Each structure stands twice: as structure tokens, then as C-alpha cells.
Amino acid sequence: MNSDTVLCITDGGHDPYWNLAAEEYLLKEFSNPVFRLWRNSPSIIIGQNQNALAEINIDWVSSSQIPVVRRLTGGGAVFHDLGNVNFTFISRRLHGEDTYSMFKRFTRPVIDTLQGIGIDARLEGRNDLTIEGRKFSGNAIAIHKDRVLCHGCILFDASIGHLSEALKSRPEKFIGKAVSSNRSRVTNISEHLHSPLEISEFISLLKDHALSDRQAISDAGITEYAFTQADIEAIDRLADGKYRLDSWNYGKSPKYSISRVRKFPSGLVEIYADIDGGKISSIRIMGDYFFEAPTEELEAALSGCPYEKNAVTGILRRTGIARYISGTSPEEIAGMMF
């Protein structure tokens, strides 16, 4: 098979742990471009760097026995159920392509699908697809070597009530915005249809538009791909060894002597640090920001640094802070800490 041939994967399994493991497997173990459509049973999916307990309604999650699964991409927490459609593009990163350009490239087939049935969908903000100003899809990105994964969760006929119950509204995200609740900010595509459309029909329409978009998908050919037994076993191992573990999904609550939270245009950033003997003895950086390089690298660079603004700023300049927290400068992140 030509390594540029697009693999089209439409799998019917709804296990969120397995599906998120499959995303990482396809990004890191395959060389071909991929377009994938998939759905999850009810679950909360959080961004790689988020503080799970700050994002979810733990009492509702526990009583409803809803799994919380951490994904490999950045961005914010979302509620999944079978009224959602999830899509994934994996391809080579284009030379000079920034985060916004990637979102624009990979969300265009979704916008085109909806405009084709008379719905005025738009890409707004950093990563949201909206109808009449209300969000119906959030999208996130992960980069591995020269490959980029962009996936999104589309609210087609999802339970908005469960979404509102599952996720906390954090007021610091909405400074300067007149918004009151998760429920008021989102919408289902089904609310805007001009004629009846089943979710299976929408999936077929989206697939047709995605596979004909030569910006999102290469023109080297397309083949339907079913996971082999070897693929399934490898994804099972990854799911069991990572995505089903509380240590991955919840992590440890950060211990700190200082804590800072700030909303940037590119997302919420939270910094928790312990200071000992005038130095940063430990640091955790969390949030719903996007990134190109692992946050752990930045935390390691700052550990042991003198707790002085100039020293911290210097490290952030040398490491290239925008690789770790997109859309920020060394001065902005250092300014949070002092």
C-alpha cells in the first residue's frame, strides 16, 4: 500500500478507553494519513493537561458511574454519548502551519457538510465550531514528529442536560463574557435541521465531504481500513496500560505553596509550585491550552530554577514557551508567577 493512501476507519465500538487508545496508536504507529469516525458511550473526555477534579462534577460522575478518560490532545473537557459523532484526521504537518491553520484545514469538511444542508456553521475563537454563536463542536490537536492529529466531538443529538451536569462552569474562563452556563453555550445540530436526518445519514454525509476535501486529505487514494487482530491487541495493551488507569485519568492533585490561574486567548493556564530555599522545588502546569511539546519538559526545565522573575523568564525564553503553551510569551507566563 502506498504510504500516502488515506486509511478510512469507521469503527462501531463505543468503549471510550479503547477509542482514545486507538487515537494514540494511529498517530504514533502508522505512517499513512487517516480519517476516522467513531462514537463513545457516555463518558467525560478531558484534555491532556487538565486538572480532572477541577473540571468535573465529581458527585454526579460517581453516582452516574460515568468514566472520565484523559486524551492525548490539549483543550478542554467534553461530555460524550451516542448522540455525538467524533471525527479524526491524521496527516503530515504542512510546512509553517500554525495551530489555527490546522484547525481551519481539518474542520472545513464539517462546515461544508452542514452548509450543504442549509446550516450556517462557522469556525470561531481558537477551536470551536458554532451555529448562531452556539458551540456544537470542540476540536483539539496532538503532534508527533511530522504527523498531526486533529479530532473533534460533534453534538448531533447529545444529552445537553447530562453535559451540563457532568462539567463544571469555571468562572475564570469567562471573564468579560456574558455567559451563564454550559447549557446556554452549546447546541445540537438536530435543533437546526430543516428536514429529518438520522445520525447515521449525517455520518455518511460527513464521510463523503471529508474524503473529497483535498486540503484535509491527500489525493493519493483512499482505502477502507479495518483494524487487524495485531492492531486490536496492541490497542488493548495501550488501553489497559494507560487509558484505563486512574493514574493517567486523574493523576495526583498538585501540592503547592503558590497557585496561579490566568485566562489567555489560547486557553486557561494553571500553575502550581512549591518554593524551597528560594528555588522552585516542584511545579505543575495544567489547563486547557494547546501545545506542541510535552508540558513535562517545561516543568523539568523550571524545577530547581531560582524563584526570581528574571531567572524564570530566561528559562521560558530558552525553552521556547509557545511550543509548550501555544499563544503565550515568556513575559506573560513569568508574570503569572510573581
HUQUI-V349249 format. One record per residue. N is the residue number from 0. RES is the residue in three letters. PSI is psi as a letter, one per 30 degrees, with the letter a starting at -180 (* if undefined). Layout:
# HUQUI-V349249
n = <N N>
res = <RES RES>
psi = <PSI PSI>
This chain:
# HUQUI-V349249
n = <0 1 2 3 4 5 6 7 8 9 10 11 12 13 14 15 16 17 18 19 20 21 22 23 24 25 26 27 28 29 30 31 32 33 34 35 36 37 38 39 40 41 42 43 44 45 46 47 48 49 50 51 52 53 54 55 56 57 58 59 60 61 62 63 64 65 66 67 68 69 70 71 72 73 74 75 76 77 78 79 80 81 82 83 84 85 86 87 88 89 90 91 92 93 94 95 96 97 98 99 100 101 102 103 104 105 106 107 108 109 110 111 112 113 114 115 116 117 118 119 120 121 122 123 124 125 126 127 128 129 130 131 132 133 134 135 136 137 138 139 140 141 142 143 144 145 146 147 148 149 150 151 152 153 154 155 156 157 158 159 160 161 162 163 164 165 166 167 168 169 170 171 172 173 174 175 176 177 178 179 180 181 182 183 184 185 186 187 188 189 190 191 192 193 194 195 196 197 198 199 200 201 202 203 204 205 206 207 208 209 210 211 212 213 214 215 216 217 218 219 220 221 222 223 224 225 226 227 228 229 230 231 232 233 234 235 236 237 238 239 240 241 242 243 244 245 246 247 248 249 250 251 252 253 254 255 256 257 258 259 260 261 262 263 264 265 266 267 268 269 270 271 272 273 274 275 276 277 278 279 280 281 282 283 284 285 286 287 288 289 290 291 292 293 294 295 296 297 298 299 300 301 302 303 304 305 306 307 308 309 310 311 312 313 314 315 316 317 318 319 320 321 322 323 324 325 326 327 328 329 330 331 332 333 334 335 336 337>
res = <MET ASN SER ASP THR VAL LEU CYS ILE THR ASP GLY GLY HIS ASP PRO TYR TRP ASN LEU ALA ALA GLU GLU TYR LEU LEU LYS GLU PHE SER ASN PRO VAL PHE ARG LEU TRP ARG ASN SER PRO SER ILE ILE ILE GLY GLN ASN GLN ASN ALA LEU ALA GLU ILE ASN ILE ASP TRP VAL SER SER SER GLN ILE PRO VAL VAL ARG ARG LEU THR GLY GLY GLY ALA VAL PHE HIS ASP LEU GLY ASN VAL ASN PHE THR PHE ILE SER ARG ARG LEU HIS GLY GLU ASP THR TYR SER MET PHE LYS ARG PHE THR ARG PRO VAL ILE ASP THR LEU GLN GLY ILE GLY ILE ASP ALA ARG LEU GLU GLY ARG ASN ASP LEU THR ILE GLU GLY ARG LYS PHE SER GLY ASN ALA ILE ALA ILE HIS LYS ASP ARG VAL LEU CYS HIS GLY CYS ILE LEU PHE ASP ALA SER ILE GLY HIS LEU SER GLU ALA LEU LYS SER ARG PRO GLU LYS PHE ILE GLY LYS ALA VAL SER SER ASN ARG SER ARG VAL THR ASN ILE SER GLU HIS LEU HIS SER PRO LEU GLU ILE SER GLU PHE ILE SER LEU LEU LYS ASP HIS ALA LEU SER ASP ARG GLN ALA ILE SER ASP ALA GLY ILE THR GLU TYR ALA PHE THR GLN ALA ASP ILE GLU ALA ILE ASP ARG LEU ALA ASP GLY LYS TYR ARG LEU ASP SER TRP ASN TYR GLY LYS SER PRO LYS TYR SER ILE SER ARG VAL ARG LYS PHE PRO SER GLY LEU VAL GLU ILE TYR ALA ASP ILE ASP GLY GLY LYS ILE SER SER ILE ARG ILE MET GLY ASP TYR PHE PHE GLU ALA PRO THR GLU GLU LEU GLU ALA ALA LEU SER GLY CYS PRO TYR GLU LYS ASN ALA VAL THR GLY ILE LEU ARG ARG THR GLY ILE ALA ARG TYR ILE SER GLY THR SER PRO GLU GLU ILE ALA GLY MET MET PHE>
psi = <k k f f k k j j j j k f k g j e e e e e e e e e e e e f f l f l l k k k k l l k l k l k j l l e g l j e f f f l j e e e e e e f h k k k k k l f l a a l k l k k a f g l k k k k k k l k k k k g k l e e e e e e e f f e e e e e e e f f g g k i k l k l b e g k k l k h f k k f k k l l k k k j c g k k k k l l j k j e h l j e e e e e e e k k j j f f f g k g k i k f l e e f f l l k e f f g k f l k k l e e e e e e e e e e e e f f j f e e k l g g l k k k k k k l e e e e e e e e e e e e f d f f k e e e e e a k k k k l f k k k k k k l f f l k k k k k k k k k h g l j e l k k k l a g l l l f l k e e e e e e e f k f k k i k e e e e e e e e e e f i e f f e j k g l l e e e e e f e f *>
